[in-house]
Amino acid sequence: MVAALVLRQRLIAVNIRKTKKTYCKNNECWKHTLHKVTQCKKGDDSLSAQAWKQLAYIELRGKEVARRWILYVITYYEV
């Protein structure tokens, strides 16, 4: 039980920098300076990590055709 809690805490903990170099919109700065980071967003998954995504041609507004990412749902039971 204790080992499971310790393992869970290790999985949750993420190393995040406390400062980030971003563009400063202040009239005196107008350059990249260090700022404090209060909340960190999750980045996008790589294309290989996004499972079952494939490109498909989809008809939009009648004659228009566009390539879009679609998700295929796996069905194990066919009726």
C-alpha positions in Angstrom: 0.0 0.0 0.0 2.8 2.4 1.0 4.8 1.5 -2.1 1.8 2.2 -4.4 1.4 5.7 -2.8 5.1 6.4 -3.3 5.0 5.2 -6.9 2.0 7.4 -7.6 3.7 10.5 -6.1 6.7 9.9 -8.4 4.5 9.7 -11.5 2.6 12.9 -10.6 5.7 15.0 -9.8 7.0 16.9 -12.9 10.1 19.0 -13.2 8.9 22.5 -14.2 11.1 25.6 -14.4 10.2 28.5 -12.1 11.2 31.1 -14.6 10.6 31.4 -18.3 12.2 33.7 -20.9 9.2 35.3 -22.8 8.6 38.5 -24.7 7.9 41.5 -22.5 5.2 43.9 -23.9 6.3 46.7 -21.5 7.0 50.0 -23.4 10.5 50.1 -21.8 11.5 46.5 -22.6 10.2 45.2 -25.9 12.5 42.2 -25.7 12.7 38.7 -24.2 13.2 38.8 -20.4 12.8 36.4 -17.5 9.3 36.0 -16.0 7.9 33.9 -13.2 5.9 30.8 -14.2 2.8 30.2 -12.1 1.0 27.6 -14.1 2.4 25.4 -16.9 0.3 24.1 -19.8 0.7 20.6 -21.3 2.3 20.5 -24.7 0.8 18.8 -27.8 1.3 15.1 -28.2 3.6 13.9 -31.0 1.9 12.5 -34.1 3.1 9.0 -33.2 1.5 9.2 -29.8 -1.9 10.1 -31.2 -3.3 6.7 -31.7 -5.6 5.8 -34.7 -5.4 9.2 -36.3 -5.5 9.1 -40.1 -5.9 11.7 -42.9 -9.1 11.5 -44.9 -10.8 13.5 -47.5 -14.0 15.2 -46.2 -16.6 17.0 -48.3 -17.3 20.5 -47.0 -20.1 22.8 -48.2 -21.1 20.8 -51.3 -18.2 20.7 -53.8 -15.3 21.7 -51.5 -13.0 18.8 -50.4 -10.4 19.1 -47.7 -8.0 16.8 -45.9 -8.7 16.5 -42.2 -7.4 14.4 -39.3 -10.1 11.9 -38.2 -10.2 9.3 -35.5 -11.1 5.8 -36.3 -13.0 3.9 -33.7 -12.2 0.2 -33.5 -15.3 -2.0 -33.3 -14.8 -5.5 -32.0 -18.3 -6.7 -32.4 -20.1 -6.5 -35.7 -23.8 -6.7 -35.9 
